């Protein structure tokens, strides 16, 4: 019996079950056909190992799990033996982080903190300049231009820092995920 004939017969036997249940059952049986074909069996051999489709349909209708499992186990291919592989990932992750990533991360973090400190200092200087303008006398126009220049520099530096911090943390997250992958799967 071909796969199509088997599934048609099974579907006819499951006729009174809800549509979604029938769909799931047929998908499960199709998976068994696919794994059997990968294992080198013909459709007829797989159909034979599953047993009579009408009996399998009755087992599904009755909810007879034992009968269903025994029919489906016959068709499942034996699991392939995987030779143990030495995972050098944890050693690499520890050494890479210890000697390269952590020092680099600390340098980048220090640069970000220095940028924040410079931004705060620029804003404080701007505030002091604005407070001192009324007592400057003849230098007022020059001080106003200087204050506006410092203000634009502070806004630019703040925007730049926001972008740097965003991508610093985004990159750190990606780096941590890469570490997990290397740790679990190796190089």
N, C-alpha and C positions, 0 to 999 in steps of 0.2 A: 504494500500500500504506500502511495506517495504521501509526502507531507500535506499537500493540498487535500487529498482524499481523507487523510486522517483528521485534519483540522475541521473539514466540512462535516464529517461524521460526528466528531466530538461536539461541534457547535449545535448540530441538530439534536443531540442527546441532552444538551444543556438548555434547550429551548425555553423552559419556564423560569429560568433564573434571571435576575436583573441584568440589563445590558452591560453595565460596567463590570459586574462580576464575570460575565462570560468573556468580555474583552481581556480582563486580567488573566484569566485561566488560559485563554488562547495564546496570549503573549508569553506566558510561562512555558507552555508546551513548545512554542516556536523557539524559545531560548534553548530548550533541550535538543531540538532538532539542530540548531546552529552549533551547539557544543559537540554534539555527536558527529556532525559532518567535519568539524575541525579535528576531531579525534580519528577521522578516517572511516567512519561508518557510513553506510548508504542509508537513504531515506527508508527503505524497506526494513533494514535491520533495526533502525531506531523505532519505527512503527511497531515492529514485532516485540521489541523490548518494553515498550510502553504498555503493551497489552491491547485488548479490545477497547476501542474508543467509547463504545456504549457502556462498558463496565466502568471505565474511568469516569465517564460522565455521571453514572449512577453514584460512584464514590464521592464525587464533588457535590452532587445533589443531596446525598445523605450526610455529608460532612464527615465521612470516614477518613480521617487523617492517616491512619495506619496504612490503608490500602493505597491512598494517594502517594504517600512518601515511598512506599515500596516500589511502586511503578516508576516514580521519578528517579529514584536512586539507581535503578538498573541502567538508565541512559546516561547518567552523569559520568564523564570521563574521570579516570583516576588522576588525582592531582600530581602535577609534575614535581619531581624532587629538585629543590633548589639547593645548590651547593652553598655552604656558608661563605659569605664574603667578608673579608676584613674591612671594617669601617674605620677609615683613618680620619673621618670628619671631626670628631671631638678634639683630637690632638691638634689638627690644623687650626680649628677655630680658636682654641686657647692660645696657641703660639702667635697666630696672626693678630688677635686682639691685643695680646700682651705687648708685643713689640712694635706694632704698626698702628692699629686702629685706635686704641685708647689714647696714645700720645697725640695723634692727629685730632681726635675728637676733643681733647682738652685744649689744644691750640685754637681750634675753631670756636669753642665755647668761650675761651678767654678773649678772642677777638670780638665776639658778640657782646660780651660784658663791657669791654673797653668802648665799643661803639655806643652802648647805652649810656655809659658814664660821660662820654664826649657830648652826646645829645643833651643830657641833663645839664652839663656845664654850659653849653651854648645857650640853652633856654634860660639858665640863671643869669648869664652875662647879658642876655637880651633884656631880662626883667630889670637888672641893675641899670642898664643904659636908659631904658624907658623912664625909670624913676628919676634918673639924674638929668634928663633932658631939660626940664624947666629951669634948672639953675645953671645951664651951660652958656646962656647969653648968646653971643654971636655965632657959636658953633651949632646952633639948632638944626639948620638944613642938612649939614653934613652928618650930624648924629642921627637924624631921621633916616637918611639914606643908608647909613651903617646899620641901624636897627632893622630896617626892612631887609637888607642883604643877609643879616644874621638870621632873621626870621625865615627867609626862603631856604637858607642853608639848613636850618633846623628841621624844616618840613621835609626837605629832600632827604636828609639823614634819617629822619624817623621813618619815612616810606621805605628807604633802602633797608633799614634794620628790620622792619616788619617782614619784608620779602625774605631777607636772609634767615630770620628766625623760622619763618614758615617752611622754607626749603631745608633748613637744618634739621628740623624735627621730622619732616617728611622723609628726608634721606636717612635719618637715623632709624625710622620705622622700617624702611626698605632694607637697610643693612641688618637689622635684627632678624627680619624674615629670611634673608639670605643666610645668616648664621644658623638659624634653625634648620634650614634645608640642608646645608653642608653637614651640620651635626648629625642629622638623621640619616642622610643618604650617602655621605662621603663625597669625595671629589669626583 
